[in-house]
Amino acid sequence: KMGGSGSKSRGFWPFAGSGTGPDAAGGGHEQSLARLRGARSATPFVFTRRSSLYYDEDGDLAHEFYEETIVTKNGRKRAKLKRIQKNLIPQGIVKLDHPRIHVDFPVVLCEV
């Protein structure tokens, strides 16, 4: 998924409660507060992310891989690049140089 950094499932992130829906009706508010109190170790910072780089069969690391192929058209040789999409291994989880604030953190950082 491209740009899929936000949590889509309800209750996955302790700050995801919007105040509407089933949690806001009746006793749901107490349940939401209990969930926030129980998650004191939760932090608004993100320290890792999923990398968009891949390893190929040779161990090279890149976003995309291409293979040069020679195409003969009207007796004329021409080089074409063909994108390789098979046998690629994702790099996985990468540690960030600087911590980022989670996308679901509901606090205004700067007011003008």
C-alpha positions as CSV (number, residue, x, y, z in Angstrom):
1,K,0.0,0.0,0.0
2,M,1.3,3.4,-0.9
3,G,1.0,6.0,1.8
4,G,-0.6,3.5,4.2
5,S,1.0,4.8,7.4
6,G,-2.1,5.6,9.3
7,S,-3.8,3.0,11.5
8,K,-7.1,2.0,9.9
9,S,-8.4,-0.3,12.7
10,R,-10.2,1.1,15.6
11,G,-8.4,0.9,18.9
12,F,-5.0,0.1,17.4
13,W,-3.5,3.4,18.4
14,P,-4.3,4.8,21.9
15,F,-4.9,8.3,20.5
16,A,-7.2,7.2,17.7
17,G,-10.5,7.8,19.6
18,S,-12.4,10.6,17.8
19,G,-15.2,11.0,20.3
20,T,-17.8,9.7,17.9
21,G,-19.2,6.3,17.1
22,P,-19.8,3.5,19.6
23,D,-17.2,4.5,22.1
24,A,-18.8,7.9,22.7
25,A,-22.3,6.5,23.4
26,G,-23.2,5.5,27.0
27,G,-20.3,3.8,29.0
28,G,-17.9,3.8,26.0
29,H,-16.2,6.9,27.3
30,E,-15.0,5.2,30.4
31,Q,-13.7,2.3,28.4
32,S,-11.8,4.7,26.2
33,L,-10.3,6.4,29.2
34,A,-9.3,3.1,30.7
35,R,-7.6,2.2,27.5
36,L,-5.6,5.4,27.6
37,R,-4.7,5.0,31.2
38,G,-3.5,1.4,30.5
39,A,-1.3,2.5,27.7
40,R,0.9,4.9,29.5
41,S,3.9,3.4,27.9
42,A,2.5,4.4,24.5
43,T,4.5,7.2,22.9
44,P,3.4,9.6,20.1
45,F,6.8,9.0,18.4
46,V,7.6,6.5,15.6
47,F,11.1,5.1,15.5
48,T,10.9,2.6,12.6
49,R,9.2,2.4,9.2
50,R,8.8,-0.1,6.4
51,S,11.4,0.4,3.7
52,S,10.5,0.9,0.1
53,L,13.7,-0.6,-1.1
54,Y,14.2,-4.2,-2.5
55,Y,17.1,-6.6,-2.8
56,D,17.6,-8.4,-6.1
57,E,19.2,-11.8,-6.8
58,D,22.7,-10.3,-6.8
59,G,22.2,-8.6,-3.4
60,D,21.9,-5.0,-4.9
61,L,19.5,-2.6,-3.1
62,A,17.2,-0.2,-5.0
63,H,13.7,1.0,-5.5
64,E,13.3,-0.5,-9.0
65,F,15.3,-2.9,-11.1
66,Y,15.6,-2.9,-14.9
67,E,17.1,-5.4,-17.4
68,E,18.4,-4.2,-20.8
69,T,17.1,-6.2,-23.7
70,I,18.0,-5.9,-27.4
71,V,15.0,-5.6,-29.7
72,T,15.4,-5.9,-33.5
73,K,12.9,-3.9,-35.4
74,N,13.0,-3.5,-39.2
75,G,16.5,-5.0,-39.2
76,R,17.7,-2.3,-36.7
77,K,18.9,-3.3,-33.2
78,R,17.6,-1.2,-30.3
79,A,18.2,-1.4,-26.6
80,K,15.1,-1.4,-24.4
81,L,14.8,-1.5,-20.6
82,K,12.4,-4.1,-19.1
83,R,11.4,-3.7,-15.4
84,I,12.1,-6.7,-13.2
85,Q,9.3,-7.5,-10.7
86,K,10.1,-11.1,-9.8
87,N,12.6,-12.5,-7.3
88,L,12.8,-9.2,-5.3
89,I,13.1,-9.3,-1.5
90,P,11.8,-6.3,0.5
91,Q,14.4,-4.7,2.8
92,G,12.0,-4.8,5.7
93,I,11.8,-2.5,8.8
94,V,14.3,0.4,8.9
95,K,15.2,2.5,11.9
96,L,14.6,6.2,11.4
97,D,17.5,8.7,12.0
98,H,15.1,11.1,13.8
99,P,11.9,10.0,15.6
100,R,8.7,11.2,13.8
101,I,5.3,12.0,15.4
102,H,2.7,9.4,14.7
103,V,0.1,10.3,12.0
104,D,-2.8,9.6,14.5
105,F,-1.5,11.8,17.3
106,P,-4.3,14.4,17.8
107,V,-2.4,17.5,19.1
108,V,-1.9,20.8,17.4
109,L,1.9,21.3,17.2
110,C,1.9,24.9,16.1
111,E,-0.8,27.6,16.2
112,V,-0.4,30.7,14.1
